């Protein structure tokens, strides 16, 4: 059953990078961000799935479910409002738990750990980028 207060969107993933300790890949696609927004609570559930390539050319599948509270600053960003501004980690509730899959032996370690990410937005020259600070939990 679909509730009346849900809006659903599919947004293509057009690019991006993962950089950090032991990770250096770029989004190679295809990929989409499936968004389900509850207009009553202001909570959006994201189901992002995409492909990436390591600098060595190896493939990595990435899935990151996320939850974001659509507050006033997020609403401005999502409407492409000229008043929209970049945000920083902790400005709003925006969390993800990414998982990775690869057949490349040197990157198998990413399948064996739990990751937690905090999301925020970079607004620049009329373009919006979603940024995640992702941490490996021990």
C-alpha positions in Angstrom: 0.0 0.0 0.0 1.3 3.4 -0.9 0.6 6.2 1.5 -0.7 9.5 0.2 1.9 11.5 2.0 4.9 9.9 0.2 6.7 11.5 -2.7 9.1 9.4 -4.7 11.9 10.6 -6.9 14.7 9.0 -8.9 17.8 11.1 -9.4 20.7 10.0 -11.6 24.1 10.0 -10.1 26.3 12.0 -12.4 29.7 11.7 -10.8 31.7 11.8 -7.6 34.8 10.5 -5.8 35.7 8.5 -2.8 39.0 9.5 -1.2 40.5 8.4 2.0 42.6 5.9 3.8 42.7 2.9 1.4 40.0 4.3 -0.8 40.5 6.2 -4.0 37.8 5.7 -6.6 35.6 7.7 -8.9 31.9 7.2 -9.7 31.7 5.6 -13.2 28.0 4.9 -13.2 25.4 4.0 -14.0 23.7 4.9 -10.7 20.6 6.4 -9.2 19.4 7.9 -6.0 15.9 6.5 -5.2 14.3 9.0 -2.7 11.1 8.4 -0.7 10.0 11.6 1.1 7.4 11.6 3.8 5.8 15.0 3.5 4.2 14.8 7.0 7.4 14.0 8.9 9.9 15.6 6.5 12.0 12.5 6.6 13.5 11.3 3.3 14.9 7.8 2.9 17.5 7.4 0.1 18.6 4.2 -1.6 21.6 5.1 -3.6 23.3 2.5 -5.9 26.1 3.1 -8.2 29.4 1.8 -9.7 32.9 3.1 -9.2 36.4 2.5 -10.6 39.6 2.4 -8.5 42.6 4.3 -9.8 43.9 0.9 -11.0 40.7 0.5 -13.0 39.0 -2.1 -10.8 35.2 -2.1 -10.3 33.4 -1.4 -7.0 29.7 -1.6 -6.5 28.4 0.9 -3.9 25.1 1.0 -2.1 24.4 3.6 0.5 21.0 3.8 2.2 20.5 7.2 3.9 18.1 9.1 6.1 17.8 12.9 5.9 15.5 15.3 7.8 14.4 17.9 5.3 14.8 21.0 7.3 14.5 24.6 5.9 18.1 24.6 4.5 17.7 21.2 2.9 14.3 22.3 1.4 16.0 25.3 -0.2 18.7 23.2 -1.7 16.2 20.6 -3.1 14.2 23.4 -4.7 17.3 24.9 -6.3 16.3 28.1 -4.5 18.8 31.0 -5.2 19.0 31.4 -1.4 20.3 27.9 -0.9 23.7 27.7 0.7 26.2 25.0 1.3 25.9 23.2 4.6 28.5 21.4 6.7 28.5 18.2 8.7 26.1 18.3 11.6 24.0 21.1 10.2 21.1 18.6 9.8 20.2 15.0 10.4 21.7 13.2 7.4 23.2 9.7 7.9 24.2 6.8 5.7 25.6 3.3 6.1 27.4 2.5 2.9 28.3 -1.0 1.7 30.7 -2.0 -0.9 31.2 -5.0 -3.2 34.2 -5.9 -5.4 35.9 -8.9 -6.9 39.3 -7.2 -6.6 41.2 -9.0 -3.8 43.2 -5.9 -2.7 39.9 -4.2 -1.9 38.0 -7.1 -0.3 38.6 -5.5 3.1 35.8 -2.9 2.4 33.3 -5.8 2.3 34.3 -6.8 5.8 33.8 -3.6 7.7 30.8 -1.4 8.8 30.9 2.2 7.6 28.9 5.2 8.9 28.7 8.5 7.0 27.4 12.0 7.8 25.9 13.9 4.8 25.8 17.5 3.8 25.5 19.6 0.7 27.9 21.7 -1.4 26.1 24.4 -3.4 28.3 26.1 -6.0 27.5 27.9 -9.3 23.9 26.6 -9.3 25.0 23.0 -8.9 24.4 20.8 -5.9 26.7 18.1 -4.7 26.0 15.7 -1.9 29.0 15.1 0.3 29.5 12.3 2.8 32.2 12.1 5.5 32.4 8.3 5.8 34.1 6.5 8.7 35.1 2.9 9.1 33.8 1.6 12.5 36.1 -0.7 14.4 
